[in-house]
Amino acid sequence: MMEDCDFWSLMLQLLLLMMMMMMMMMMMMMKMMMKMMMNIKLMTIMMMMMIMMMLLLLLLLLLLLLLMMMF
């Protein structure tokens, strides 16, 4: 039981780390976009990608939470 708890806490930490990385990447992308002022099409695509990534991360988090509740 304790081992499981440790494992899940580790997983959560990893997930948080990933989220932080994603946020950093997003910030960098935004900065780059501001600098370049690319064409709007490209910007919209980038934004869509970012939103997708965020949704994926949220989904992962929810899955993890569900798993934790089950065990």
N, C-alpha and C positions, 0 to 999 in steps of 0.2 A: 504493500500500500504506500509506504513512504517513498519507495523507489518511483512509483508511478507519479506521485506528487512532484518529486524532483524533476522527473522527466517533463511533466506538463509545464512546470514553471520555466524550465529551460526553453521549451518550445515557444512559450509566450514571449520570453525575452528575445528569442531569435526573430519572432514575428515583429516585435516592436522595433528591433534593429532594422529590419527590412523596410518597415514603414518610414523610419527616419531617413534611410537612404533614399527612398523614393521621393520623399519631400525635398530632400536636398537636390536631387536630380531635377525635380520640377522647378525649383527656385533657379537653378542654373539655366535651365531651358528658357524660363521666363526672362531672365536677365539677357541672355543671348538674343532672344526675340526683340526685346526692347532696343538692344544695341543695333541690330540689323534692320529692324522694321521690314521684315520679309513681306512677300505678297500674302494677301489675306487667306488664300486657299491653303497654303502651307501652314499658316498659323492655326487655322481651324482644325486641320488634320492633327497637328501637334496637341491641341487642346483635347481633341477627341481621344487620342492615345492616352493622355494623362488621366482623363476621367475613367477610361477603361481600366487602367492600372489600379486606380484608387478603388474602383468597384471590386476588382479581383481581390485586392488586399482585404477589403471589408468582408468579402465572402469567406476568405480563408479564416479570418478572425472568428466569424460566426460559426464556422465548422469546428474550429478548435474549442470554442465555448460549448458547443453542443456535445462534443466528445467528452469534455470535462464534466459536464452535467451527468452524462451517462455513467461515467466511472466513479 
